[in-house]
């Protein structure tokens, strides 16, 4: 995959990626639809993790793809397409955040419930979402990009425009704060 965030374009398929990008740049409807389908889920997950609620995430997703559509002709290829698109989505999510203040604490992967114990999984996801919500925006962002979107430290640094060492530092602090939040809520045990 181009990123580990679930995009449907594999690196071995460079010709397909180039064809898709060329078609999307020239605003060919099938390629734009394919681009949207390839990146909709990972960009929505990113927006949901950064905004904390579904309404803001949907607003950010829509704004992201409008901005991507408008900027595609100017995409230089200096970075991976996914990194460029995530950078736009990141800005849109931060702008969207807080426009709709009701928190509906939706887990990043709401399909994770299993018939075996859906209540327990849902409760755990909600507790984790609330604990993540207590982190600062910069710590929540780095932790989400690393743990949920599965980007590397280098990819996060490139996406956020910060040194890789800063990513490591923010990730370390975010983990410590998250553990402290979970301990405070009684959801973290040292013996596990």
C-alpha positions in Angstrom: 0.0 0.0 0.0 1.1 3.6 -0.6 0.5 4.2 3.1 -0.4 1.8 5.9 -3.5 3.8 6.5 -5.7 1.6 4.2 -5.3 3.3 0.9 -6.1 1.1 -2.1 -3.1 2.1 -4.2 -0.1 -0.2 -4.0 3.5 1.0 -4.7 4.0 -1.8 -7.3 1.2 -0.3 -9.3 2.9 3.0 -10.1 1.3 3.1 -13.6 -2.1 2.8 -12.0 -1.2 5.6 -9.5 0.0 7.8 -12.3 -3.0 7.1 -14.5 -5.3 7.9 -11.5 -3.4 11.0 -10.7 -3.4 12.2 -14.3 -7.1 11.5 -14.7 -7.9 13.2 -11.4 -5.8 16.2 -12.3 -7.6 16.6 -15.5 -10.8 16.2 -13.5 -11.9 13.0 -15.3 -15.0 11.8 -13.4 -14.1 8.1 -13.0 -10.6 8.8 -11.7 -11.9 11.4 -9.3 -14.4 8.9 -8.0 -11.6 6.3 -7.7 -9.4 8.7 -5.9 -12.2 9.5 -3.5 -12.9 5.8 -2.9 -9.2 5.0 -2.4 -8.7 7.7 0.3 -12.2 8.3 1.8 -11.8 5.9 4.7 -8.3 6.8 5.9 -9.0 10.5 5.6 -12.3 10.2 7.5 -10.5 8.2 10.2 -7.9 10.9 10.5 -10.5 13.6 10.7 -12.5 11.7 13.2 -9.5 11.1 15.4 -8.5 14.8 15.3 -11.9 16.3 15.7 -13.4 13.9 18.2 -16.8 13.7 16.7 -18.5 12.4 13.6 -20.1 15.7 12.5 -16.9 17.7 12.5 -15.1 14.8 10.8 -17.7 14.7 8.0 -17.4 18.4 7.6 -13.6 18.1 7.4 -13.8 15.2 5.0 -16.0 17.2 2.6 -13.8 20.3 2.9 -10.7 18.1 2.4 -11.9 16.6 -0.9 -13.0 20.0 -2.1 -9.6 21.5 -1.4 -7.9 18.4 -2.9 -10.1 18.7 -6.1 -9.2 22.4 -6.4 -5.4 21.9 -5.7 -4.9 18.7 -7.7 -3.7 20.4 -10.9 -0.9 22.1 -8.8 0.3 18.9 -7.1 4.0 18.8 -7.9 4.7 15.2 -6.8 7.4 16.4 -4.4 5.8 14.1 -1.8 3.6 11.0 -1.9 0.0 11.8 -3.0 -1.3 10.3 0.3 1.0 12.6 2.4 -0.1 15.6 0.4 -3.8 14.6 0.8 -3.4 13.9 4.6 -1.7 17.3 5.0 -4.8 19.0 3.5 -7.1 16.8 5.6 -5.2 17.7 8.7 -5.7 21.4 8.1 -9.4 20.9 7.3 -9.9 18.8 10.5 -8.2 21.4 12.7 -10.4 24.2 11.1 -13.6 22.1 11.5 -12.8 21.1 15.1 -15.2 22.7 17.5 -17.8 23.9 15.0 -20.1 21.3 16.3 -19.5 20.9 20.0 -21.6 17.8 20.8 -19.2 15.0 21.3 -20.5 11.7 20.1 -17.3 9.8 21.1 -17.2 7.5 18.1 -14.4 5.0 18.1 -12.1 5.3 15.2 -13.1 1.8 13.9 -16.7 1.5 14.8 -16.9 -1.8 12.9 -14.6 -3.3 15.6 -17.6 -4.6 17.7 -17.8 -8.3 17.6 -20.9 -10.4 18.5 -18.9 -12.0 21.3 -18.9 -8.9 23.5 -20.0 -5.8 21.7 -20.8 -3.8 24.8 -17.4 -4.3 26.3 -15.6 -3.3 23.1 -17.8 -0.3 22.6 -17.3 0.8 26.2 -13.5 0.4 25.9 -13.5 2.4 22.7 -15.5 5.2 24.3 -13.2 5.3 27.3 -10.2 5.4 25.0 -11.8 8.2 22.9 -12.6 10.3 26.0 -9.0 9.8 27.3 -7.6 10.7 23.9 -9.8 13.8 24.0 -8.0 14.9 27.2 -4.6 15.1 25.3 -3.5 18.4 23.8 -4.1 18.7 20.0 -0.5 18.2 19.1 -0.2 15.0 21.3 -3.5 13.6 20.1 -2.5 14.3 16.5 0.8 12.5 16.7 -0.6 9.6 18.6 -3.5 9.2 16.1 -1.2 9.4 13.1 1.1 6.8 14.6 -1.2 4.3 16.4 -4.4 4.6 14.3 -3.2 5.7 10.8 0.0 3.6 11.2 2.3 6.2 9.7 6.0 6.0 10.5 7.8 8.7 12.5 9.3 10.0 9.3 5.9 10.2 7.5 4.4 12.1 10.5 7.3 14.5 10.6 6.9 15.2 6.9 3.1 15.5 7.2 3.3 17.9 10.1 6.4 19.8 9.0 8.3 19.1 12.2 11.6 17.3 12.9 11.4 13.6 13.4 12.9 14.0 16.9 9.9 16.1 17.8 7.6 13.4 16.6 9.4 10.9 18.9 9.1 13.3 21.8 5.5 14.1 21.4 4.6 10.5 20.9 6.4 9.6 24.2 4.6 12.3 26.1 1.3 11.4 24.5 1.6 7.8 25.6 2.5 8.7 29.1 -0.4 11.1 29.4 -2.8 8.6 27.9 -1.7 5.9 30.3 -2.2 8.4 33.2 -5.7 9.2 32.0 -6.6 5.6 31.7 -5.2 4.8 35.1 -7.2 7.7 36.6 -10.3 6.2 35.1 -9.4 2.7 36.3 -8.9 1.2 32.9 -5.1 0.5 33.0 -3.4 -2.1 35.0 0.4 -2.4 35.5 0.2 -6.2 35.5 -1.0 -6.6 32.0 
